[in-house]
Amino acid sequence: MSEDTLPQRLQAIQGRIPSPVRLVCVTKQVPIPVIRQAYALGLRDFGENRVQEAQVKAQALADLPDITWHLIGHLQSNKARAALQLFPWIHSVDSLAIAQKLDQLNQTLAQPAQLLLQVKLRPDPQKYGWTVPELHAALPALSQLQHVKIVGLMTILPLGLSPGERQHLFSELPALGAQLQPHLPLREYSMGMSDDYPQALAAGATMIRLGRGLFGERPLP
Ligand SMILES: *Cc1c(COP(=O)(O)O)cnc(C)c1O
């Protein structure tokens, strides 16, 4: 894979993605010239997991008018205002407190961001996100929020599953969304990364988030 170029990788991936699915290119740690190359290839949705890194990139790419930025990492409450100014999509809403903060800030903003709730389909103390029982418990409070648009669910799978287990687990996300739909108008399922996106697509993903599969390995931290 490392010898392939970005256009080649992209072509191979696009051949596997049904057209209504949105490909979010994860540009964390990707240099600006490479992001420009992705843009020149027609990509417009870029995902970042840190507000500050995204702000720097958005500024460097300000001449490209139609980029859509997606926040895919944990959002701290003191960065919430800056996040709303940059990201039309926030995939990583992982607590009632941050959802309420975004709701409160949105009262003063013209364009409400579209929010996805990050769900842990299996309990994992190392990860951010709602467990399924936590999400059910928060539902009355979430459905009362007036100024945010909660439109979907996002998940990251635990490591070490077989392809069959991944697809099975991914399919729990749209099923959960269907259960919650009387309370929230959920229609987006953000699931699937470079190693597991085929299983996510088979399970009903509407957005996949690919980094290494497009841009190659990231440098080690
Ligand atoms: C880094 C990241 C991705 C992309 O992961 P790859 O394995 O590089 O495709 C997707 N989603 C989230 C939340 C990430 O942090």
The ligand as a MOL file (V3000), in Angstrom:
LIG
                    3D

  0  0  0     0  0            999 V3000
M  V30 BEGIN CTAB
M  V30 COUNTS 15 15 0 0 0
M  V30 BEGIN ATOM
M  V30 1 C -7.8810 8.8780 13.3240 0
M  V30 2 C -9.3350 8.6200 13.2850 0
M  V30 3 C -9.9420 8.0150 12.1680 0
M  V30 4 C -9.1450 7.5230 10.9760 0
M  V30 5 O -8.4480 6.3830 11.3250 0
M  V30 6 P -7.6070 5.5730 10.2050 0
M  V30 7 O -7.3490 4.2820 10.8670 0
M  V30 8 O -6.4020 6.3860 9.9400 0
M  V30 9 O -8.4950 5.4600 9.0100 0
M  V30 10 C -11.3110 7.8420 12.1820 0
M  V30 11 N -12.0620 8.2350 13.2270 0
M  V30 12 C -11.5270 8.8040 14.3160 0
M  V30 13 C -12.4240 9.2090 15.4370 0
M  V30 14 C -10.1520 9.0200 14.3790 0
M  V30 15 O -9.6170 9.5930 15.4640 0
M  V30 END ATOM
M  V30 BEGIN BOND
M  V30 1 1 1 2
M  V30 2 1 2 3
M  V30 3 2 2 14
M  V30 4 1 3 4
M  V30 5 2 3 10
M  V30 6 1 4 5
M  V30 7 1 5 6
M  V30 8 2 6 7
M  V30 9 1 6 8
M  V30 10 1 6 9
M  V30 11 1 10 11
M  V30 12 2 11 12
M  V30 13 1 12 13
M  V30 14 1 12 14
M  V30 15 1 14 15
M  V30 END BOND
M  V30 END CTAB
M  END
